[in-house]
Amino acid sequence: MQLLKYLQAQGIGSRKQCQWLIDNDCVAVNGIICNQAKDTVQPDNVQSLTIDGEDVVVVPLPYFYILLNKPSDYETSHKPRDYPSVFSLFPDHMRQINMQAVGRLDADTTGVLLITNDGQFNHRMTSPKHKVAKRYRVTLKHAADNQLCETLKNGVLLHDENETVAAADAVLSEPHILELTITEGKYHQVKRMIAAAGNRVEQLHRSHFGTWDTQNLQSGEWKFIDVDTTE
């Protein structure tokens, strides 16, 4: 890949802006100043990228996969209305790259959120036919017993739905703490399921999405992850 196209793919700027940076010796790859737009860059070999003396996060190409421990009061949207966007948690240049969340989490929901520019991966993880498990830790308003779990596993009828929706698993770890696993992704599904079962969600945290958990990331922290795309 030519250096100019590589910088654009990293979200550094427009073609004109990247050309200016190159011409003015502002670009260093792996510690070496690069001042020729047609210099060849092997994306997999880039260990560091410096723009005008500042290190920038190197985004894997052509596809990247991000694991974010989503904090509360952030919207999973590029055009948020009431809270900041989860995409504001990333460096400026990364926000210029086409990245999409794999599904959504409500503003007040925390936990595992995957972000990628790989549309096929996004579809595979969110399509109902693939039944990718998502586990939530639900803090309930009212103390519950195993009857709630059985009700959720047997299926509940959501408001404005014609078919029942069942949990893949439901276990109470405490009277107010429910570990709930679903394989669908309907709008506000967990909250609506709990309401249909006669309780209410006070707090909601997604602890697992498929095989991924938060991997000890603090709230708001993120990292690139490796993904097997051969499945």
C-alpha positions as CSV (number, residue, x, y, z in Angstrom):
1,M,0.0,0.0,0.0
2,Q,1.3,3.4,-0.9
3,L,2.1,5.7,2.1
4,L,-0.5,8.3,1.0
5,K,-3.3,5.7,0.9
6,Y,-2.1,4.2,4.1
7,L,-2.4,7.5,6.0
8,Q,-5.9,8.1,4.6
9,A,-6.9,4.6,5.6
10,Q,-5.7,5.4,9.1
11,G,-8.0,8.4,9.2
12,I,-5.1,10.9,9.3
13,G,-6.8,13.3,6.9
14,S,-7.8,14.0,3.3
15,R,-5.6,13.2,0.4
16,K,-4.4,16.9,0.3
17,Q,-3.8,17.0,4.1
18,C,-1.8,13.7,4.0
19,Q,0.2,14.9,1.0
20,W,1.2,18.1,2.9
21,L,2.3,16.0,6.0
22,I,4.4,13.8,3.8
23,D,6.0,16.7,1.9
24,N,6.9,18.5,5.1
25,D,8.6,15.5,6.8
26,C,5.8,15.1,9.4
27,V,5.4,11.4,8.9
28,A,7.5,8.7,10.5
29,V,6.8,4.9,10.2
30,N,8.6,2.7,12.6
31,G,10.8,5.7,13.6
32,I,11.9,6.5,10.0
33,I,10.8,9.8,8.3
34,C,8.9,9.0,5.1
35,N,8.6,11.9,2.6
36,Q,7.5,10.1,-0.6
37,A,3.8,9.6,-1.1
38,K,4.4,6.5,-3.2
39,D,6.6,4.8,-0.6
40,T,5.3,1.3,0.0
41,V,4.0,0.5,3.4
42,Q,3.2,-3.1,4.6
43,P,0.4,-2.5,7.1
44,D,1.2,-5.7,9.1
45,N,4.8,-4.4,9.6
46,V,3.9,-1.0,11.0
47,Q,4.8,-1.0,14.7
48,S,4.6,2.8,15.2
49,L,3.3,5.8,13.4
50,T,4.2,9.3,14.2
51,I,2.5,12.4,12.8
52,D,4.2,15.8,13.4
53,G,6.1,14.4,16.3
54,E,3.2,12.7,18.0
55,D,2.5,9.0,18.2
56,V,-0.9,7.9,16.9
57,V,-2.7,4.6,17.4
58,V,-2.0,2.3,14.5
59,V,-5.2,0.7,13.2
60,P,-5.0,-2.8,11.8
61,L,-5.8,-3.0,8.1
62,P,-7.9,-3.9,6.2
63,Y,-10.2,-4.9,9.0
64,F,-10.0,-4.2,12.7
65,Y,-12.0,-5.5,15.7
66,I,-12.3,-3.7,19.0
67,L,-13.4,-4.8,22.4
68,L,-14.8,-1.9,24.5
69,N,-15.9,-2.1,28.1
70,K,-18.8,0.4,27.5
71,P,-19.4,2.8,30.4
72,S,-22.8,4.1,31.4
73,D,-24.3,7.2,29.9
74,Y,-22.9,6.8,26.4
75,E,-24.9,6.2,23.3
76,T,-24.1,3.5,20.7
77,S,-24.6,6.0,17.9
78,H,-22.6,8.2,15.6
79,K,-25.3,10.9,16.1
80,P,-26.2,10.8,19.8
81,R,-29.0,12.8,21.2
82,D,-28.8,12.9,25.0
83,Y,-25.3,11.5,25.9
84,P,-21.9,11.4,24.3
85,S,-21.2,8.8,21.6
86,V,-19.2,5.7,22.5
87,F,-17.1,6.6,19.4
88,S,-15.9,9.7,21.3
89,L,-13.9,7.3,23.4
90,F,-11.5,6.8,20.5
91,P,-8.7,9.0,19.2
92,D,-9.7,11.7,16.7
93,H,-8.1,10.0,13.7
94,M,-10.0,6.7,14.4
95,R,-13.3,8.5,14.4
96,Q,-12.6,9.4,10.7
97,I,-12.6,5.7,9.8
98,N,-15.8,3.8,9.0
99,M,-16.5,1.9,12.2
100,Q,-19.7,0.4,13.4
101,A,-20.8,-1.2,16.7
102,V,-21.8,-4.8,16.5
103,G,-25.4,-4.4,17.8
104,R,-26.2,-1.8,20.3
105,L,-26.3,-1.2,24.0
106,D,-28.6,1.3,25.7
107,A,-27.1,4.4,27.1
108,D,-27.4,3.1,30.6
109,T,-26.2,-0.4,29.8
110,T,-22.5,-1.2,30.5
111,G,-20.2,-4.0,29.4
112,V,-18.9,-5.8,26.3
113,L,-19.3,-3.9,23.1
114,L,-17.6,-5.0,19.8
115,I,-16.8,-2.4,17.1
116,T,-15.5,-3.2,13.7
117,N,-15.3,-2.1,10.0
118,D,-15.9,-5.7,8.9
119,G,-19.5,-5.9,7.7
120,Q,-19.5,-9.7,7.3
121,F,-18.3,-10.2,10.8
122,N,-20.9,-7.7,12.1
123,H,-23.7,-9.6,10.3
124,R,-22.5,-13.0,11.5
125,M,-22.4,-11.8,15.1
126,T,-25.9,-10.2,15.0
127,S,-27.9,-12.4,12.7
128,P,-30.5,-14.4,14.7
129,K,-29.8,-17.5,12.7
130,H,-26.2,-17.7,14.1
131,K,-27.6,-17.6,17.7
132,V,-24.5,-15.9,19.2
133,A,-25.0,-15.9,23.0
134,K,-25.0,-12.7,24.9
135,R,-24.9,-12.9,28.7
136,Y,-26.1,-10.1,30.9
137,R,-25.9,-9.4,34.6
138,V,-29.3,-7.9,35.5
139,T,-29.9,-6.1,38.8
140,L,-33.6,-6.5,39.6
141,K,-35.8,-4.1,41.3
142,H,-37.7,-6.8,43.2
143,A,-36.2,-9.9,44.8
144,A,-36.9,-13.0,42.7
145,D,-36.8,-16.8,43.0
146,N,-36.3,-19.6,40.5
147,Q,-39.8,-19.1,39.2
148,L,-38.6,-16.0,37.3
149,C,-35.8,-18.0,35.7
150,E,-38.3,-20.7,34.6
151,T,-40.6,-18.1,33.2
152,L,-37.9,-16.5,31.2
153,K,-36.6,-19.9,29.9
154,N,-40.0,-21.0,28.9
155,G,-40.7,-17.8,27.0
156,V,-42.5,-14.5,27.6
157,L,-44.6,-12.4,25.2
158,L,-43.2,-9.0,24.7
159,H,-45.4,-5.9,24.3
160,D,-46.3,-5.5,20.6
161,E,-44.9,-8.9,19.7
162,N,-46.8,-11.9,18.4
163,E,-44.5,-14.7,19.4
164,T,-42.9,-15.5,22.7
165,V,-39.2,-14.9,23.3
166,A,-37.2,-17.3,25.5
167,A,-33.9,-17.0,27.3
168,A,-31.2,-19.4,26.5
169,D,-30.4,-19.5,30.2
170,A,-31.4,-17.7,33.3
171,V,-29.8,-18.2,36.8
172,L,-30.2,-16.2,40.0
173,S,-26.9,-15.6,41.8
174,E,-28.6,-13.5,44.4
175,P,-32.3,-12.6,44.9
176,H,-31.7,-9.3,43.1
177,I,-29.0,-10.5,40.6
178,L,-29.9,-12.5,37.5
179,E,-27.5,-13.9,35.0
180,L,-29.5,-13.9,31.7
181,T,-28.3,-15.3,28.4
182,I,-30.1,-14.6,25.1
183,T,-29.3,-15.3,21.5
184,E,-31.4,-12.6,19.8
185,G,-31.1,-8.8,19.8
186,K,-34.5,-7.3,19.8
187,Y,-35.0,-3.6,20.8
188,H,-34.6,-3.3,24.6
189,Q,-35.0,-7.1,24.8
190,V,-33.7,-7.8,28.2
191,K,-35.6,-5.0,29.9
192,R,-38.8,-6.0,28.0
193,M,-38.4,-9.6,28.9
194,I,-37.9,-8.8,32.6
195,A,-41.0,-6.5,32.5
196,A,-43.0,-9.2,30.8
197,A,-42.0,-11.6,33.6
198,G,-43.2,-9.2,36.3
199,N,-40.1,-7.5,37.5
200,R,-37.9,-4.5,36.5
201,V,-34.3,-3.9,35.5
202,E,-32.5,-1.5,37.7
203,Q,-29.0,-2.0,36.2
204,L,-27.8,-3.9,33.2
205,H,-24.3,-5.1,32.3
206,R,-23.4,-7.3,29.4
207,S,-20.7,-9.6,30.7
208,H,-20.2,-11.7,27.6
209,F,-20.7,-11.4,23.8
210,G,-20.0,-14.8,22.2
211,T,-16.6,-15.8,23.6
212,W,-15.6,-12.3,24.6
213,D,-15.8,-10.9,28.1
214,T,-14.4,-7.5,29.2
215,Q,-11.0,-9.1,29.8
216,N,-10.3,-6.9,32.8
217,L,-10.7,-3.7,30.9
218,Q,-11.8,-0.9,33.1
219,S,-15.0,1.0,32.2
220,G,-14.3,3.1,29.1
221,E,-11.1,1.2,28.1
222,W,-10.8,-0.7,24.8
223,K,-8.3,-2.7,22.8
224,F,-7.9,-4.4,19.4
225,I,-8.7,-8.1,19.4
226,D,-7.9,-10.9,17.1
227,V,-10.9,-12.6,15.4
228,D,-11.2,-15.9,13.6
229,T,-13.0,-14.9,10.4
230,T,-12.9,-18.4,8.9
231,E,-16.0,-19.6,10.7
